[in-house]
Amino acid sequence: MEIKQLITFVEVAESLHITRTAKKLSFAQSSVTAHIKALEAYVGTALFERLGKKIYLTDAGRTFKHYADQMIALDEEVKAKINGTGSAVAKLTVGAQESQCTYRLTPILKAFKQQYPDVELVFKPAHSHKMAREKLLEGALDFAFITDTAATGSSLVVEKLIKEDVVLVASPEHAIFKRTSLPTPADLKEETFLLAEAGCSYRDYLVKWFERADQSIFHKIEFGSIETIKQCVLTGLGIAILPKMAIEKEQSEGMLKIVQWDPPDDTIYTHIAWHKDKQLTRPLQTFIELTRHHFQSA
């Protein structure tokens, strides 16, 4: 088993495309295939399966990728130590919701890049807590921000960071503000709700409120972006549930208004998480420490 074979495997595992991997690594397709076959012979089982014209990781392949990532990182760390270059890893892949990236993480990223200017930071969407957990367990993420009422996992290290304020918002002209009492799910069942993707903790919070009152949301429009939802609320298209940090500017300017309601007792928190077997390189340790410090200060 060679490092170049592991690198080839990881590239194929992430792209699920032999030709694309060969082009990226400047290999012949036959070389890519040979590297994969050599690794499969080494571990004694198939790492990929072909379904039609597409390839997919097997369960063994997903497990192997976790260790392949660690072995590649360790190889880079050894070379960095010997050569005195200091940086132990070339890239950190972080999973986060759009709201965290937009409203929270800029100071952390700035401080990190000052210490590790040569380390590449890659942010990948983690629209739901389920997605973040799966990507961490697969080894596709080094680190993730998980926003949920609770975050646990026997294979994950999870730390609670901050309680999230979640609010219902509408345009100031919306008829809901003419009410003289707090709205119930039954009162709002005919309203149009602008929702994030299924699995988003904010959406789950609202759905749970309706379900506990034996009600359902009948009229909804689903979006992949919180910013898009916010812009649609501004036009009066409907009501949305959003993290308060995302609407503070618009609220202060009178463009959006918070709907008073009686939310569920559940509390949403933002957590940080990584795989318990993850090799904590110096850059990753620094990123974790900067994150803790930023949220504690906030």
Protein Blocks (a to p, Z undefined) as FASTA:
>chain_A
ZZklmmmmmmmmmnopaklmmmmnopafklmmmmmmmmmmmnopafbdcehjbccddfkl
mmmmmmmmmmmmmmmmmmmmmnonopacfbdcddddfklmmmmmmmmmmmmmmmmmmbcc
dddddfbfklmmmmmmnopafbdcdddfbdcdfkbccddfbdcdddddddfklmklmpcb
dcdfklmmmpccddddehiaklmmmmmmmmmnopacfbdcddfbfklmmmmmmnopaccd
ddfklmmmmmmnopaccddddddfbdcdddddddfklccdfklmmmmmmmmmmmmmZZ
